[in-house]
Amino acid sequence: MEKEKQAIEVTSGCKVFGAYKALCGIEGIVPVIHGAMGCFGNNTFFQMAQDESLLKGACCALQERDVIFGSEKKLEKTLETVKEHYQPEVIAILGCCVPALIGDDIEAVRNAEELPTVYIDAAGFRGWEWEGYEEALLSLLPFIKRQERKRKSINILGLDPFAPKAGADARELTRLLKECGYEVNAMLALHTSMEEIREMGSAEKNVVLGGYGLRLAEAMESELGIPYEVTDFPYGSYLTEKFLKQVTGSEYVEDIMTSLRRSYLILHRLYDLPVALVGDYGRVTALKKFFSTELGFDVRFTAIISGSPIHPQQDENLLTINSTIRAMKDELKLILGTSFQKRAAGELDLPLIRISSPVYDEVFLYDNCPYMGYRGAIVLVEKIINSFLNSYLKERW
């Protein structure tokens, strides 16, 4: 009997995608994708959709002849071009599948280069997106200086420029920590300078959101004696209060009910709302807690499309995820996920709120409108309510 044929479509990017999104948000570092143009195009496509101001980088544009003759010369030429156009402080070489397969001597190229470089073996078959993110952040360790600690100063790890509301979330976390008397040294990896990277060694502790950036935090504890704490992404009032208590010891709370009372009756109608959640591990687990405990939603389906060091498992087949959502058409009223759920949401005539990367069909320009923190709880609830109020009700005659 012939075996059933199955189509597989991965949910997560490969290792180079994670490495790129970890480094493209650091001012002074220019990522060089040592691979084919497709590797470069896919990365910059998702970056352009979220923050064009960080659009930088270069690609060696490897072709068939480079598989035969080697690609070290192309890499050398690309590095010269990068220095001419960007004047970087550091060049990050992200090795893709072709140089890994043919055995390019990357170290020889790096040794001949006068400018500081880091190298991440980011070939797709080496690992997943989250592993590339971890390795890229870990490559920054040699630039972090051992120095005297500043009281009530922290580094935040786990953000990236590709995530929805990334800039707004970063600003909200900085604001809340300041209210608790704490200063943020560096926010990896989002609009961070190399000087801030060097000053990370003066922090009192590292805060690892959702487990992302754990490898760097572990190395900093081992080599620099800086402790770290892993926290949930602070979505909703409860997790935000818990986050601030865990990180700062403060019991700082802000009132969000004054705003939510404006839609008191509508919120009651949303109680027990059946929803599906699709996204990276950190966001899905935190949002599920927020929706279940504070809003009373019925989270019927969750899918983890990108793991983390504390939860490496992920759902690898995008087609299966979307097929499952389609099969639940009579059970669901709302989908919170990525741009990849757009077609399924359209077929089911359900609202889709984009809460996790990849998002390529919606921009987030205003940095005072977050999803995280106390203000973010209000913004998310407003977004959910409006997704229903704005929907077109089909007339039934």
N, C-alpha and C positions, 0 to 999 in steps of 0.2 A: 504494500500500500504506500502510495506516494506521501511523503511527509508534507504537512501543511506549511506553506510558505508564509514567512512573517517579515514584515517591513519594520526596520529599526530606525528610529530617528532620535539621536541623543538629545538630552535636555540641557546639558552643560557644555560650556566651551572646554577646549583642551588646555593643557598646562600653560601654553604661551599666552592665552587670553587672560588667565589669572595674574601672570607675571606682569603683563602690560598694564592692566588696570591698577595694579599696586604701585607702579612706578610713574605712570604718566601724570599723576597729580602732584609730583614732587618737582618744585621749581629748581632748576639747575641740573636735573638728570634728563637725558634724552635717551629713550629706548630705541635700540636698533634691532629690528627683527631680521635675523639672519635666516631667511627662508624665502619661499615663493611669494608672489604678490598677493595670492589669496589669503595668506596668513596676516599680511599687513592690512588688506582691505577690510576683512571681517572685524578686526580690532578697531580700526578707526571709524568704521560705520557706526558701531554702538557708542563710541565716544562722542562722535559728532551729534548724535541724537540727544545727548545730555549736557555736554559742556564743550562747545567749540573753542572756548578760550584756552583750553588745555591741549588743543590739537597740535601735537608735535611728534616727531619720530622719523624714522627712515627705514627703508627696506633694501636688502641686497638684491631682491628680484631674481632669485636663482632660477635657472632654466635647465633644460636637458643636458646641455654641454657641461654644465657645472657638476653634474653627477659623475661625468667621465673624467674631467680634468681637475676637479677640486674647486673650492670657492673661497680659499683664503685671500686671493688677490681682490676679489669683489668686496670682501669684508673690509680690507684695508682701504680700498677706494671709498667705500661708504663712510667709514670713519672720518676720512679727510673731508668729505662733503658735509658731514654733520658739524664738524668743527668750524667750517667756513660759514655755514648758515645760522647756527644756533649759539656758538661760543659757550658750550656747556661746561659745567664744573666736573661732571661725571658722565661717562657713557655706559649705558647698560646694554650688554649684548645678550639678546634672547635667542638661543639656538633652537631652530625648529627641526622637523623630521629629516630633511635632506642632509644637512651637515652631520647630524647624529648617525645617519645610516652610512655615509661615505667616510666618516672618521676624520673630518677636518681638524687640523691642529689649531684650535682656537687659542690655546695658551701661548703659542708662538706669536700670534698676532698681537695678543695683549701685552706680551713682554716687550714688543717693539714699539708699543704705543706710549708716548710720554704722558698723556692725560690719564687720570685715574679711571679705571674701568671695573665693572662687575660683570660676572657671567652667570647666566641661569640656563642650565640644560633643560629647555622648555619644550622638547619634542612631544608631540601629541601622545605617542605611545609610552611616554615616561610617567604620565599621571594626569589627574583631572585639574580643572580650573582652580579649585581651592588650594591644591598643592602648589601650583605655580605662584599663587598669591603669597603663600607662606614662605616659599623659598626666596621670592623676590624681596620681601621685607627682611628676611634673615640676612640677605646679602648686604644690608645697610649697617650691620653690626660693627664692621671695622671703622666706620666714620663716627661712631658715637664715642664721645670723650668721657673718660672717668674724671669726675669732678665732685666738688662739694655739693651736697644735696640742699635743695631749697624746700623749706617746709611748705606744706599745702600746695604742692605742685604735682601734676600728673601728666602722663602721656596717655592718649586714647588710641587704641589700635582696633581695626576692624571695619573702617569705612573705606569707600572708594568712590571715584567720580562717576561711575556708571550707574549707581543705585538711584532709584527715584527719590527725590527730595534730599539728596546727599548734602548739598550746601546748606539748606535750611535746617536739617537735622544737626549738622555740625554747629551751627550758630546757636541753636536751642540748647544743646548740651553745654556749650561754653557759657551761655547765660546762666543756666541753672547752677552749674558748678561755681560760678562767680558769686551767686547769691549765697552759696554755702561757704564762701571764703576761700575757694580753691582756684588756682590758676592752671590753665592748660598749656603745657610746654609745646607739645606737638600733637597733631591730629593726623594719624596715618590712615590712608594716604590721600589727603585732600588739601590742595593749596598749601603745601608744606614746603618750606625752604630748606636748603642744605644746612644753613646755620641752625635752624630748629632741630634738624636731625642730630647735629653735633651736640646740641644742648639737652638732648634726651637723657643723658647720663646724670643730669642734676635733679631729675624727678624723684619725688618721694615714693611713687609707685606707678606701675603700668595698669591700665584698665583695658581688658580684652573683651570687646563686645561680641557676644555670640560664639566665642572661641576663636574668632578670626584674628590672626597675628600671634597666636599662642607660641609658635616656634621662636619668634624673636623675643617674646616676653620671657620664655624659659632660658634662652641664652643670656639675656641681660641679667636675670637673677643669678645664673651660674657664674658669669664673668664680672659683673659689676655690682652684684649684691642688691639689685633693685627688685623688690617683691612685686608680684602681680596678682590681680584678682580677675576672674572670669565672671562676667555679668550677662544677664539677659539684655537684649535691646530694649530700651525703656519706652515701650508703647503703652499708652494708657496711664491713668492716674496711679493705680496700684504699683505697677512695675517701675514707674518713674520714682515714686516715693521709696520703693525698695532699693533702686539703683543709687539714689543719693545717700541713703542710710548706709549701704554697703561700702560705698566709695569714700564718703566724707564723714560718716558718723552723725550727720545732721538729720533732723526730722523735718526738714523744710517741706512744706506743702503749699500748693496754690489751689484756690477755689476754681473749679471748672463748672460747677453746677449752675452758677449764675448764667453762664452762656447756654448750657444745655437745656435749661428750663424754658428757653424760647421755643423749643420744639418738644416740650414735655409729652404731649399727647401722641405726636408722631413716633417718638421713641418707644412709647408703650406698644404701639402697633407693630414695631419691629422686633419685639421680644419673641424669642424662639425662632428667629429667622434662619432658615436652612442655607448654609453657605459652603463654598469650596475654597480651599486655600492652597495656592501653588507658589513656591518660591524657594529661596535658599533656607538652609536649616535654621539659622539664627532668627530670621524674620518670621518664618512660619510658626516656630514654637512660641515666640513671644506674642505674636498677634493672636494665636489661638487662645492664649491665656487671657488676653485683653477682651477678645470678643465673647469668650465663654463666661468669664467671671464678672465683667463689668457691664456688658451690653446684653447678656443673656442670649447670644446667638447660639444656634445649633450647628456646630462645625461638623458637617456630614462627611467631608472628604479632605484629606491633606496629601500633598505630594512634595517631597524634598528633591529639588532639581540640582542642588549643589550642596555638597557636604561641608564639613569643617573638621579640624583636628579632633574635636571632642565627639563628632558624629560623622565618620567617613562615609556611611551608607547613604545612597541616593537612588531615586527612581530614574533609571537610565533611558526609558523609552517614552519619548514625548507623544508618539502616536497612541500608546496605551493610556497615558494620562488623559489626553483629550477624548479618547473613545469612552473612557470611564465617565467623564463629565457628561458626554452626550447621552450616555445610557441612564443618567440620573436626571433627565430633563424634567420629570414630574416631581422631583424631590427638591431641586435647588431654586433659589430666588436671587442669588448673588454669587459672582465669582471674583475672588481677589487673587491676582496672579501676575503674569507677565504678558508681554505683547503676543506671545505664542498661543495664548488662549483666546485671542480675538475672534478667530473664525468660529470656534465652538460657541462662544458667547453670542455671536451674531446669529448662528443657526438656531440657538435656543431662545433668542430674544431676551437675553439676560444682561444686566449691567455688568461691566468688567471694570474693576479698579486696579490699576497697576501698582503693585507694592514691592516688586522685586525685579532685579535685573534678570534677563535683558528687556529693556524698554526702548523701542525705536520709533514709536508713533505718538509720543506725547512728550512735551518739554515741561520743565519745571524752572521757571525763571526767578521767582520771588523768594528770597532767602529768609523771609520772616513768616513763612507759611509751612511749617514742618509737619512730619507725621509722628516724630518722637517727642517725648516730654509732655508736660501739661498742656502747652499750646497745641502740640501735635494731636492730642486726644480730641480736642475740639475740632480741629481741621479734618481729621478722619471721619468723625461722626457727621460733620457737615457734608463731606464728600459722599458718604453713603446715603444720607437722606436725599441729597440733590440728585443722585443717580436714579432714584425712583421718581422723584417729582418731575425730572426732565424727560422721562421716558414717554414715548408716544403710545397712548392707549389705543389699541385697535378697536374700531367700532364694530359692534356685532349687531346686525339687524335681524 
